[in-house]
């Protein structure tokens, strides 16, 4: 029995290592490319490590020509705005589905998830028309509002799973003390479901941070509102495919995301796995 268990563990570790190498190899190669002198990324045979590593690509990307720090600020504004707005609506929807008694509450949750399965690229054209009619093109709101809507399905599902597992007696005691619905949500439901809400917020933030097609469409080339993915495209589009600049810019934008995920990974995992929706 012990031999079989050890064999199973070894096989699992080998599979895990293979999957990890497969997923991480593009990021490793991107990091190596960011240190290569300009033009050497096309050499044959391939240089798996630059003979003369340089930081010039990072200096170029952070310099006045691209000012990627401005795009980082725009991405933080858009991702944070979509996170706050999306979580507010998702929390309200989750509370209604998990605590209120109406006929179609679970079908409503399922239909919300069906809406989340629609690829965002399909609705970019109608979103563009709506943002143009509202006069929001080339503004942060043109990206915040749609991304908040994109975040609602998954966030609602995660938060509902936590709200469903909170005993009704706790909320009933608050009702006896005179607490209204808003106070009950803020004072009781949100603290009790904090891991799920935090996990939903992290996933929403990451999804908005990496969104590209909508940001490129509604920003209309205005550098003042461009987010990081759109700016990184300009590193290759404006200067004939300078992949060393693209690699350096991508590494810079991944550093804060990677640090955040590593710091909060336990909370994220617990939020995704600690509970399930009860029917």
C-alpha positions as CSV (number, residue, x, y, z in Angstrom):
1,X,0.0,0.0,0.0
2,X,2.8,2.4,0.9
3,X,4.6,1.6,-2.4
4,X,1.5,2.4,-4.4
5,X,1.0,5.6,-2.5
6,X,4.6,6.7,-3.2
7,X,4.2,5.8,-6.8
8,X,1.0,7.9,-7.1
9,X,2.8,10.8,-5.4
10,X,5.8,10.7,-7.8
11,X,3.5,10.6,-10.8
12,X,1.4,13.5,-9.5
13,X,4.6,15.5,-8.9
14,X,5.9,14.8,-12.4
15,X,2.6,15.9,-14.0
16,X,2.5,19.0,-11.8
17,X,6.1,19.9,-12.8
18,X,5.3,19.3,-16.5
19,X,2.2,21.5,-16.4
20,X,4.1,24.2,-14.4
21,X,7.0,24.2,-17.0
22,X,4.5,24.5,-19.8
23,X,2.6,27.4,-18.2
24,X,5.7,29.3,-16.9
25,X,8.0,28.9,-19.9
26,X,6.5,31.8,-21.9
27,X,7.0,34.1,-18.9
28,X,10.6,32.9,-18.5
29,X,11.3,33.5,-22.2
30,X,9.7,36.9,-22.0
31,X,11.9,37.8,-19.1
32,X,15.1,36.7,-20.9
33,X,14.1,38.6,-24.0
34,X,13.6,41.8,-22.0
35,X,17.4,41.8,-21.2
36,X,18.5,41.2,-24.8
37,X,20.1,44.0,-26.9
38,X,17.7,45.3,-29.5
39,X,17.6,43.1,-32.6
40,X,19.3,40.0,-31.0
41,X,16.0,38.4,-30.3
42,X,15.9,37.4,-34.0
43,X,19.3,35.7,-34.1
44,X,19.7,32.2,-35.4
45,X,20.8,30.0,-33.7
46,X,18.6,31.2,-30.8
47,X,20.3,32.9,-27.8
48,X,18.7,31.2,-24.8
49,X,20.6,33.7,-22.6
50,X,21.8,37.1,-23.9
51,X,25.6,37.3,-24.3
52,X,25.5,41.0,-23.3
53,X,22.5,41.5,-21.0
54,X,21.2,45.1,-20.9
55,X,18.7,47.3,-19.1
56,X,18.3,49.6,-22.0
57,X,14.9,48.1,-22.9
58,X,13.6,49.0,-19.5
59,X,15.0,52.5,-19.7
60,X,13.3,53.0,-23.1
61,X,9.9,51.7,-21.9
62,X,10.0,53.8,-18.7
63,X,11.3,56.9,-20.5
64,X,9.3,59.8,-22.0
65,X,8.8,58.1,-25.4
66,X,6.3,55.7,-24.0
67,X,5.7,56.8,-20.4
68,X,4.3,53.4,-19.4
69,X,3.9,54.7,-15.8
70,X,1.0,56.8,-17.1
71,X,-0.6,53.6,-18.5
72,X,-0.1,51.9,-15.2
73,X,-2.0,54.6,-13.5
74,X,-4.8,54.3,-16.0
75,X,-5.0,50.6,-15.5
76,X,-5.1,51.0,-11.8
77,X,-8.0,53.5,-12.1
78,X,-10.0,51.4,-14.5
79,X,-9.4,48.1,-12.7
80,X,-10.2,49.6,-9.3
81,X,-13.3,51.4,-10.5
82,X,-14.6,48.2,-12.2
83,X,-13.8,46.2,-9.1
84,X,-15.7,48.5,-6.7
85,X,-18.7,48.9,-9.0
86,X,-18.8,45.2,-9.9
87,X,-18.5,44.0,-6.3
88,X,-21.2,46.5,-5.2
89,X,-23.7,45.1,-7.7
90,X,-22.6,41.5,-7.2
91,X,-23.0,41.8,-3.5
92,X,-26.5,43.2,-3.8
93,X,-27.4,40.4,-6.3
94,X,-25.9,37.7,-4.1
95,X,-27.8,38.9,-1.1
96,X,-31.1,38.9,-3.0
97,X,-30.5,35.4,-4.4
98,X,-29.3,33.9,-1.1
99,X,-31.6,35.6,1.4
100,X,-34.8,36.8,-0.3
101,X,-37.6,34.3,-1.2
102,X,-38.8,34.8,-4.7
103,X,-39.7,32.3,-7.3
104,X,-36.9,32.4,-9.8
105,X,-33.9,33.2,-7.6
106,X,-31.8,30.1,-8.5
107,X,-32.7,30.3,-12.3
108,X,-31.7,34.0,-12.0
109,X,-28.3,32.9,-10.7
110,X,-27.9,30.3,-13.5
111,X,-28.9,32.8,-16.2
112,X,-26.4,35.3,-14.8
113,X,-23.7,32.6,-15.3
114,X,-24.9,32.0,-18.8
115,X,-24.4,35.7,-19.5
116,X,-20.9,35.4,-18.1
117,X,-20.1,32.7,-20.7
118,X,-20.6,35.1,-23.6
119,X,-17.2,36.2,-24.9
120,X,-16.7,39.9,-24.3
121,X,-15.4,40.4,-27.8
122,X,-18.9,39.7,-29.2
123,X,-20.4,42.7,-27.4
124,X,-17.7,45.2,-28.1
125,X,-19.5,46.7,-31.1
126,X,-22.8,47.4,-29.2
127,X,-20.8,48.7,-26.2
128,X,-18.9,51.1,-28.5
129,X,-22.3,52.4,-29.8
130,X,-23.6,52.8,-26.3
131,X,-20.5,54.6,-25.0
132,X,-20.6,56.9,-28.1
133,X,-24.2,57.8,-27.5
134,X,-23.4,58.5,-23.8
135,X,-20.4,60.7,-24.8
136,X,-18.0,58.5,-22.8
137,X,-15.6,57.5,-25.5
138,X,-11.9,58.2,-24.7
139,X,-12.7,58.3,-21.0
140,X,-12.0,55.9,-18.1
141,X,-15.8,55.3,-17.7
142,X,-16.0,53.7,-21.1
143,X,-13.8,50.9,-19.7
144,X,-15.0,50.9,-16.1
145,X,-18.7,50.3,-16.8
146,X,-18.4,47.4,-19.3
147,X,-15.7,45.6,-17.2
148,X,-17.8,45.9,-14.1
149,X,-20.6,44.2,-16.0
150,X,-18.2,41.5,-17.2
151,X,-17.2,40.8,-13.5
152,X,-20.7,40.4,-12.2
153,X,-21.4,36.7,-13.1
154,X,-18.4,35.1,-11.4
155,X,-18.4,37.5,-8.5
156,X,-22.1,36.9,-7.9
157,X,-21.6,33.1,-7.9
158,X,-18.7,33.3,-5.4
159,X,-20.4,35.7,-3.0
160,X,-23.7,33.8,-3.2
161,X,-21.9,30.7,-2.0
162,X,-20.8,32.4,1.1
163,X,-24.0,34.3,1.8
164,X,-26.0,31.0,1.5
165,X,-23.9,29.4,4.3
166,X,-24.4,32.2,6.8
167,X,-27.1,31.2,9.4
168,X,-30.3,33.1,9.1
169,X,-30.4,33.4,12.9
170,X,-27.6,35.9,12.8
171,X,-29.5,38.1,10.5
172,X,-32.8,37.7,12.4
173,X,-31.1,38.9,15.5
174,X,-30.0,42.0,13.7
175,X,-33.5,42.5,12.5
176,X,-34.8,42.4,16.1
177,X,-32.2,45.1,16.9
178,X,-33.7,47.3,14.2
179,X,-31.0,46.9,11.5
180,X,-32.2,47.5,7.9
181,X,-31.2,45.6,4.8
182,X,-28.2,47.8,4.0
183,X,-26.9,47.7,7.5
184,X,-27.3,44.0,7.7
185,X,-25.3,43.6,4.4
186,X,-22.5,45.9,5.5
187,X,-22.3,44.8,9.2
188,X,-23.1,41.1,9.0
189,X,-23.0,39.6,5.5
190,X,-19.9,41.3,4.1
191,X,-17.6,40.6,7.1
192,X,-18.8,37.0,7.2
193,X,-18.2,36.5,3.5
194,X,-15.0,38.5,3.3
195,X,-12.8,35.7,1.9
196,X,-15.2,35.1,-1.0
197,X,-15.6,38.8,-1.7
198,X,-11.8,39.3,-1.6
199,X,-11.3,36.4,-4.0
200,X,-13.9,37.8,-6.3
201,X,-12.3,41.2,-6.2
202,X,-8.9,39.9,-7.0
203,X,-10.2,37.9,-10.0
204,X,-12.2,41.0,-11.2
205,X,-9.1,43.2,-10.9
206,X,-6.9,40.8,-12.8
207,X,-9.5,40.4,-15.5
208,X,-9.9,44.1,-16.0
209,X,-6.2,44.7,-15.9
210,X,-5.5,42.3,-18.7
211,X,-8.5,43.3,-20.9
212,X,-7.3,44.5,-24.3
213,X,-9.9,44.6,-27.1
214,X,-12.4,46.9,-25.4
215,X,-9.7,49.2,-24.1
216,X,-8.2,49.6,-27.5
217,X,-11.7,50.2,-29.1
218,X,-13.1,52.8,-26.7
219,X,-9.9,54.7,-26.0
220,X,-9.7,55.8,-29.7
221,X,-5.9,56.1,-29.5
222,X,-5.9,58.7,-26.7
223,X,-2.7,58.2,-24.8
224,X,-4.1,59.9,-21.8
225,X,-6.5,57.1,-21.1
226,X,-4.7,54.1,-22.6
227,X,-4.3,51.1,-20.3
228,X,-1.2,48.9,-20.1
229,X,-2.2,46.3,-22.8
230,X,-2.9,49.0,-25.3
231,X,0.3,50.8,-24.6
232,X,2.3,47.6,-24.9
233,X,0.8,47.1,-28.4
234,X,2.1,50.5,-29.3
235,X,5.6,49.3,-28.4
236,X,5.6,47.0,-31.3
237,X,3.2,48.7,-33.7
238,X,4.8,52.1,-33.8
239,X,8.4,51.0,-34.0
240,X,8.3,47.9,-36.3
241,X,8.0,45.0,-33.9
242,X,10.6,45.8,-31.2
243,X,9.9,42.7,-29.2
244,X,12.5,43.5,-26.6
245,X,10.5,46.6,-25.7
246,X,7.3,44.6,-25.6
247,X,8.9,42.0,-23.3
248,X,10.3,44.7,-20.9
249,X,6.9,46.5,-20.8
250,X,5.1,43.2,-20.1
251,X,7.5,42.3,-17.3
252,X,7.0,45.7,-15.7
253,X,3.2,45.3,-15.7
254,X,3.4,41.8,-14.4
255,X,5.5,42.6,-11.3
256,X,2.7,44.2,-9.2
257,X,0.2,41.5,-10.2
258,X,2.5,38.7,-9.4
259,X,3.5,40.2,-6.0
260,X,-0.2,40.7,-5.1
261,X,-1.1,37.2,-6.0
262,X,1.8,35.7,-4.1
263,X,1.0,37.8,-1.0
264,X,-2.7,37.0,-1.0
265,X,-2.7,33.5,-2.5
266,X,-3.9,31.8,0.7
267,X,-6.9,34.1,0.9
268,X,-7.7,33.7,-2.8
269,X,-7.6,29.9,-2.6
270,X,-9.7,29.8,0.6
271,X,-12.2,32.1,-1.0
272,X,-12.5,29.9,-4.0
273,X,-12.7,26.5,-2.2
274,X,-14.1,27.1,1.3
275,X,-17.8,26.8,0.5
276,X,-20.3,25.8,-2.2
277,X,-23.8,26.9,-3.1
278,X,-26.5,25.0,-1.2
279,X,-29.8,24.4,-2.9
